[in-house]
Amino acid sequence: MYRAPTPFKVIILPLYKLISSVEVHHHKTSSFSVFSFHLSLIVVVFLKMVQGTGSANHAVTIAVTLLVLLVHCEIAHAAIYTVGDARGWTFNTVSWPTGKTFRAGDVLVFKYNPSFHNVVVVDPRSYNTCRTPRGAKVLKSGTDRIRLAKGLNSFICNYTGHCESGMKITVNAI
């Protein structure tokens, strides 16, 4: 007796593998284009599968799959930026964001030697005064990843004299 493959094995599993393989690049358009192409292929496959079947199982499978796609869409669209580019998080990084467009959900990667530097998430006032407010989030792994919130996002190194030497950035995520 022939047993048809389950919708999970036919749709969800390959779709998950496909989404997981999408790499996020520094250029939003390239990763978004790859994602759009995959999404187009998936929609065509779905339409062919449910065409004329009227199966409730297929409809549920499609709904769940599209939900998974929507959740992953923001991740595929987010860009990853290494603060300071090849130099990393160091002195005179204050102008690094100039000319870049950041979006909420983008990720900043701070690469530095944790024996000499750190990253402190601060408010605009603390950014301007180079003072660490009580309760501020202090990161010290040497490879910190921070997802940007909409609006101003400000960071300093609070080692003595570092912020005053330009080891600070503020970015406005739209």
Disulfide bonds with the S-S distance in Angstrom:
Cys130-Cys163 2.10
